[in-house]
Amino acid sequence: MLDAALIKECADPSLRPAIVEQFVAAAGSTNPLAVTVKSGAWLILVPMATTAEEAMAIVRQYADNAVVRVGLTQFPAGVGVKDAAELQPDLVDACVNLRKGTSMFAKVLRIVAKWYGNPQSEHVFPQMFEDAVYAWRTGEFEGAGVFQAEDPGGTVEIFGATPSSLEEDTGRDSDPKASQPRRPRGTRCRSGGDADRPV
């Protein structure tokens, strides 16, 4: 579980703390130095970093040729950079990673919410949240890349949604490695596999 003070100081303020916790539990890591590397459908085994320098060395080694996720939020390292040399070591700083990751996830959630018609029902939120997590993991929603997509703006107001209702309705395990992303119910989302590849 994330430290409440870390969430308060670092997470995107447009997301409730409960949603931040659920997001990191579903799609992130408990280790701020965690680096995940995928090439197509293949997970590439990399050494477990014990320092920020080691983590960034792994990120830079693979960033040009594979999909690299890093830190607490498993932020897509290649987003917004054209060259691996531009990647900053603050990606593995817990606070910076949480700020960047939750800010990007908030945008993804807004994209998904817009597709749903911006509902405010707590009964719709678990599915919408699950679709947003799926989009975060694959980099796509409705066949379009979400990381470079324009932010539709606004806020996602869900009345009555709580961490327990999310966990109960999505049926997700708190272990982010427990399962691969799966096709969300009720959408026509198509995963291209390499949607979050650096561009």
For each residue, the residues with C-beta under 8 A, 3 or more apart:
1: 21
2: 6 7 20 21 24 72 98
3: 6 7
4: 7 8 17
5: 8 9
6: 2 3 9 10 11 94 95 98
7: 2 3 4 10 11 17 20 21 98
8: 4 5 11 17
9: 5 6 95
10: 6 7 94 95 96 98 99 102
11: 6 7 8 15 17 20 98 99 102
12: 15 20 99 102 103 105 106
13:
14: 106 155 156
15: 11 12 19 20 23 102 105 106 109
16: 19 20
17: 4 7 8 11 20 21
18: 21 22 161 162 163 166
19: 15 16 22 23 129 161 166
20: 2 7 11 12 15 16 17 23 24 98 102
21: 1 2 7 17 18 24 25 163
22: 18 19 25 26 129 163 166 167
23: 15 19 20 26 27 28 73 101 102 105 133 136
24: 2 20 21 27 28 29 72 73 98 101 176
25: 21 22 28 172 174 176
26: 22 23 133 170 172 174 176
27: 23 24 73 74 105 133 136 137 176
28: 23 24 25 71 72 73 74 101 176
29: 24 32 34 36 71 72 74 176
30: 34 72
31: 34 72
32: 29 71 72 92 93 94 97
33: 48 49 50 51 52 54 55 71 92
34: 29 30 31 49 55 70 71 72 74
35: 46 49 55 58 59 68 69 70
36: 29 43 68 69 70 74
37: 43 44 46 58 62 66 67 68 69
38: 41 42 43 44 66 67 69
39: 42 44 65 66 67
40: 193 194
41: 38 193
42: 38 39
43: 36 37 38
44: 37 38 39 62 66
45:
46: 35 37 58 62
47: 54 58
48: 33
49: 33 34 35 52 54 55 57 58 92
50: 33 54
51: 33 54 55
52: 33 49 55 56 89 92 93
53: 56 57 89
54: 33 47 49 50 51 57 58
55: 33 34 35 49 51 52 58 59 70 92
56: 52 53 59 60 87 89 91 92
57: 49 53 54 60 61
58: 35 37 46 47 49 54 55 61 62 68
59: 35 55 56 62 63 68 70 77 84 87 91
60: 56 57 63 84 85 87
61: 57 58
62: 37 44 46 58 59 65 66 68
63: 59 60 66 68 77 78 81 84 87 198
64: 83 84 198
65: 39 62
66: 37 38 39 44 62 63 197
67: 37 38 39 76 78 139 194 196 197 198
68: 35 36 37 58 59 62 63 76 77 78 198
69: 35 36 37 38 74 75 76 77 196
70: 34 35 36 55 59 74 75 77 91 92 97
71: 28 29 32 33 34 74 75 91 92 93 94 97 98 101
72: 2 24 28 29 30 31 32 34 94 97 98 101
73: 23 24 27 28 97 98 100 101 102 104 105
74: 27 28 29 34 36 69 70 71 101 176
75: 69 70 71 79 91 97 100 101 104
76: 67 68 69 79 104 139 147 196 198
77: 59 63 68 69 70 81 87 91 198
78: 63 67 68 81 196 197 198 199
79: 75 76 104 147 148 196 198
80:
81: 63 77 78 84 86 87 198
82: 86 199
83: 64 86
84: 59 60 63 64 81 87 198
85: 60
86: 81 82 83
87: 56 59 60 63 77 81 84 91
88: 91
89: 52 53 56 92 93
90: 93 96 97
91: 56 59 70 71 75 77 87 88 96 97 100
92: 32 33 49 52 55 56 70 71 89 97
93: 32 52 71 89 90 96 97
94: 6 10 32 71 72 97 98
95: 6 9 10 98 99
96: 10 90 91 93 99 100
97: 32 70 71 72 73 75 90 91 92 93 94 100 101
98: 2 6 7 10 11 20 24 71 72 73 94 95 101 102
99: 10 11 12 95 96 102 103
100: 73 75 91 96 97 103 104
101: 23 24 28 71 72 73 74 75 97 98 104 105
102: 10 11 12 15 20 23 73 98 99 105 106
103: 12 99 100 106 107
104: 73 75 76 79 100 101 107 108 136 147
105: 12 15 23 27 73 101 102 108 109 132 136
106: 12 14 15 102 103 109 110 156
107: 103 104 110 111 146 149 151
108: 104 105 111 112 132 135 136 141 146 147
109: 15 105 106 112 113 128 129 132 156
110: 106 107 113 114 151 152 153 154 155 156
111: 107 108 114 115 132 135 141 146 149 151 152
112: 108 109 115 116 128 131 132 135 141
113: 109 110 116 118 119 128 156
114: 110 111 117 118 152 154
115: 111 112 141 142 187
116: 112 113 119 124 128
117: 114
118: 113 114 154 156
119: 113 116 124 125 128 158
120: 157 158 159
121: 124 125 158 159
122: 125 158 159 160 161 165
123: 126
124: 116 119 121 127 128 158
125: 119 121 122 128 129 158 161 165 166
126: 123 129 130 161 165 166 168 169 170
127: 124 130 131 169 170 184 185 186
128: 109 112 113 116 119 124 125 131 132
129: 19 22 109 125 126 132 133 161 166 170
130: 126 127 133 134 170 172 184 185
131: 112 127 128 134 135 141 184 186 187 189
132: 105 108 109 111 112 128 129 135 136 141
133: 23 26 27 129 130 136 137 172 181
134: 130 131 137 138 141 181 182 183 184 189
135: 108 111 112 131 132 138 139 140 141 146 189
136: 23 27 104 105 108 132 133 139 146
137: 27 133 134 181
138: 134 135 181 189 191 192 193 195 196
139: 67 76 135 136 145 146 147 192 194 195 196 197
140: 135 143 144 145 146 189 190 191 192 195
141: 108 111 112 115 131 132 134 135 144 146 187 189
142: 115 187 188 189 190
143: 140 188 189 190 192
144: 140 141 149
145: 139 140 148 149 195 196
146: 107 108 111 135 136 139 140 141 149 195
147: 76 79 104 108 139 196
148: 79 145 199
149: 107 111 144 145 146
150:
151: 107 110 111
152: 110 111 114
153: 110
154: 110 114 118
155: 14 110
156: 14 106 109 110 113 118
157: 120
158: 119 120 121 122 124 125 161
159: 120 121 122
160: 122 165
161: 18 19 122 125 126 129 158 165 166
162: 18 165 166
163: 18 21 22 166 167
164: 167 168
165: 122 125 126 160 161 162 168 169
166: 18 19 22 125 126 129 161 162 163 169 170
167: 22 163 164 170 172 174
168: 126 164 165 171
169: 126 127 165 166
170: 26 126 127 129 130 166 167
171: 168
172: 25 26 130 133 167
173: 178 179
174: 25 26 167
175: 178
176: 24 25 26 27 28 29 74
177:
178: 173 175
179: 173 182
180:
181: 133 134 137 138 191
182: 134 179
183: 134 187 189 191
184: 127 130 131 134 187 189
185: 127 130
186: 127 131
187: 115 131 141 142 183 184
188: 142 143
189: 131 134 135 138 140 141 142 143 183 184
190: 140 142 143
191: 138 140 181 183 195
192: 138 139 140 143 195
193: 40 41 138
194: 40 67 139 197
195: 138 139 140 145 146 191 192
196: 67 69 76 78 79 138 139 145 147
197: 66 67 78 139 194
198: 63 64 67 68 76 77 78 79 81 84
199: 78 82 148
